[in-house]
Amino acid sequence: MGLAARARLGERFDAGLSFVFSPFVFCNDLDNHVLTATDFYEYMRWGLLLEPAWTLGFRVSRQARLSFDVSYRRITGLIGDSYTVNAGPGLPPGQIAATYPDSGGAAFDALDASLALSLSL
């Protein structure tokens, strides 16, 4: 779900703001521990995504536009079960060795900035 607004700032400039929100973020994770022949699987759910973004554009000519975009993505609140699977030789493949309810968790943050030149032919 999101909202966006764009405005012209004179004949050559434009600006935009947007905001995206989702309460439905899911994640499946695999963490291989090669030296101990153990794999950890996490199935996490109910994370929250927030992503505000800003853009500023400049029309260089009729065919060219220069734009600068900045966005910040935040995913938080993921939680779920963690499973340990022995992955060594001689062990039954995929057999769960241990289960840890609600012990897996994750979050993610990213800042993205870009400068682009668009050409219309």
C-alpha beads as a LAMMPS data file, in Angstrom:
LAMMPS data file: protein, C-alpha beads

121 atoms
120 bonds

1 atom types
1 bond types

-500.0 500.0 xlo xhi
-500.0 500.0 ylo yhi
-500.0 500.0 zlo zhi

Masses

1 110.0

Atoms # bond

1 1 1 0.000 0.000 0.000
2 1 1 1.325 3.432 -0.711
3 1 1 0.800 7.081 -1.439
4 1 1 2.591 9.297 -3.928
5 1 1 2.497 12.986 -4.806
6 1 1 4.210 14.775 -7.670
7 1 1 4.365 18.496 -8.376
8 1 1 5.770 20.711 -11.114
9 1 1 8.106 23.406 -9.890
10 1 1 8.221 25.750 -12.817
11 1 1 8.713 24.759 -16.421
12 1 1 11.817 22.574 -15.993
13 1 1 11.672 21.164 -12.445
14 1 1 9.419 18.580 -10.790
15 1 1 9.477 16.890 -7.382
16 1 1 7.817 13.865 -5.886
17 1 1 7.297 12.200 -2.523
18 1 1 6.068 8.685 -1.895
19 1 1 5.516 6.384 1.043
20 1 1 5.008 2.604 0.903
21 1 1 3.777 0.499 3.825
22 1 1 3.131 -3.230 4.222
23 1 1 2.397 -5.290 7.323
24 1 1 2.758 -8.557 5.347
25 1 1 6.499 -9.249 5.039
26 1 1 7.635 -12.877 5.148
27 1 1 11.136 -14.391 5.006
28 1 1 12.604 -17.875 4.588
29 1 1 16.241 -18.079 5.629
30 1 1 18.946 -20.728 5.288
31 1 1 22.205 -20.388 7.221
32 1 1 24.784 -23.039 6.272
33 1 1 27.441 -23.821 8.904
34 1 1 29.780 -25.834 6.697
35 1 1 32.460 -26.578 9.310
36 1 1 29.952 -28.047 11.789
37 1 1 27.791 -29.686 9.057
38 1 1 24.688 -27.976 10.424
39 1 1 22.052 -25.978 8.564
40 1 1 19.722 -23.508 10.277
41 1 1 16.355 -22.752 8.677
42 1 1 14.132 -19.892 9.795
43 1 1 10.577 -19.245 8.636
44 1 1 9.733 -15.710 9.722
45 1 1 6.492 -13.773 9.340
46 1 1 4.541 -10.624 10.189
47 1 1 7.293 -8.153 9.433
48 1 1 6.616 -4.496 8.704
49 1 1 7.885 -2.638 5.615
50 1 1 8.227 1.163 5.557
51 1 1 9.715 2.944 2.540
52 1 1 9.673 6.718 2.085
53 1 1 11.135 8.098 -1.155
54 1 1 11.890 11.494 -2.660
55 1 1 12.657 12.489 -6.244
56 1 1 13.737 15.708 -7.919
57 1 1 13.742 16.062 -11.697
58 1 1 15.131 18.605 -14.148
59 1 1 14.087 18.685 -17.803
60 1 1 17.316 19.354 -19.702
61 1 1 15.551 19.462 -23.102
62 1 1 12.408 18.050 -24.744
63 1 1 14.084 14.638 -24.999
64 1 1 16.267 14.570 -21.853
65 1 1 15.453 14.553 -18.140
66 1 1 17.912 14.411 -15.249
67 1 1 16.587 13.006 -11.964
68 1 1 17.875 12.448 -8.449
69 1 1 16.078 9.850 -6.306
70 1 1 16.528 8.903 -2.646
71 1 1 14.684 6.132 -0.792
72 1 1 15.026 4.426 2.566
73 1 1 13.712 0.903 3.093
74 1 1 13.132 -0.496 6.593
75 1 1 11.892 -4.011 7.320
76 1 1 11.466 -4.856 10.976
77 1 1 9.619 -7.184 13.316
78 1 1 10.166 -10.484 11.494
79 1 1 9.942 -13.388 13.921
80 1 1 9.511 -17.115 13.491
81 1 1 10.628 -20.634 14.199
82 1 1 14.172 -21.881 13.728
83 1 1 15.041 -25.464 12.748
84 1 1 18.420 -27.175 12.932
85 1 1 19.209 -29.848 10.347
86 1 1 22.322 -32.021 10.483
87 1 1 23.916 -31.922 7.029
88 1 1 26.978 -34.110 7.481
89 1 1 27.813 -37.341 5.641
90 1 1 26.022 -40.448 6.894
91 1 1 23.125 -38.463 8.346
92 1 1 19.567 -38.766 7.017
93 1 1 19.079 -35.834 4.613
94 1 1 16.651 -33.167 5.815
95 1 1 16.035 -34.680 9.238
96 1 1 15.261 -31.936 11.771
97 1 1 17.573 -32.237 14.787
98 1 1 16.031 -29.445 16.886
99 1 1 13.187 -26.901 16.724
100 1 1 13.291 -23.511 18.449
101 1 1 9.860 -21.771 18.414
102 1 1 9.936 -17.995 17.801
103 1 1 13.738 -17.866 18.025
104 1 1 14.404 -16.584 14.486
105 1 1 14.286 -12.868 13.812
106 1 1 15.428 -10.461 11.133
107 1 1 15.485 -6.814 10.125
108 1 1 16.757 -4.934 7.081
109 1 1 17.708 -1.306 6.388
110 1 1 18.795 0.177 3.057
111 1 1 19.411 3.700 1.837
112 1 1 19.355 4.069 -1.931
113 1 1 20.343 7.146 -3.921
114 1 1 20.508 7.380 -7.697
115 1 1 21.199 9.922 -10.393
116 1 1 19.670 9.139 -13.781
117 1 1 19.549 10.635 -17.249
118 1 1 16.439 9.643 -19.229
119 1 1 16.232 10.092 -22.984
120 1 1 12.987 10.021 -25.003
121 1 1 13.393 9.151 -28.644

Bonds

1 1 1 2
2 1 2 3
3 1 3 4
4 1 4 5
5 1 5 6
6 1 6 7
7 1 7 8
8 1 8 9
9 1 9 10
10 1 10 11
11 1 11 12
12 1 12 13
13 1 13 14
14 1 14 15
15 1 15 16
16 1 16 17
17 1 17 18
18 1 18 19
19 1 19 20
20 1 20 21
21 1 21 22
22 1 22 23
23 1 23 24
24 1 24 25
25 1 25 26
26 1 26 27
27 1 27 28
28 1 28 29
29 1 29 30
30 1 30 31
31 1 31 32
32 1 32 33
33 1 33 34
34 1 34 35
35 1 35 36
36 1 36 37
37 1 37 38
38 1 38 39
39 1 39 40
40 1 40 41
41 1 41 42
42 1 42 43
43 1 43 44
44 1 44 45
45 1 45 46
46 1 46 47
47 1 47 48
48 1 48 49
49 1 49 50
50 1 50 51
51 1 51 52
52 1 52 53
53 1 53 54
54 1 54 55
55 1 55 56
56 1 56 57
57 1 57 58
58 1 58 59
59 1 59 60
60 1 60 61
61 1 61 62
62 1 62 63
63 1 63 64
64 1 64 65
65 1 65 66
66 1 66 67
67 1 67 68
68 1 68 69
69 1 69 70
70 1 70 71
71 1 71 72
72 1 72 73
73 1 73 74
74 1 74 75
75 1 75 76
76 1 76 77
77 1 77 78
78 1 78 79
79 1 79 80
80 1 80 81
81 1 81 82
82 1 82 83
83 1 83 84
84 1 84 85
85 1 85 86
86 1 86 87
87 1 87 88
88 1 88 89
89 1 89 90
90 1 90 91
91 1 91 92
92 1 92 93
93 1 93 94
94 1 94 95
95 1 95 96
96 1 96 97
97 1 97 98
98 1 98 99
99 1 99 100
100 1 100 101
101 1 101 102
102 1 102 103
103 1 103 104
104 1 104 105
105 1 105 106
106 1 106 107
107 1 107 108
108 1 108 109
109 1 109 110
110 1 110 111
111 1 111 112
112 1 112 113
113 1 113 114
114 1 114 115
115 1 115 116
116 1 116 117
117 1 117 118
118 1 118 119
119 1 119 120
120 1 120 121
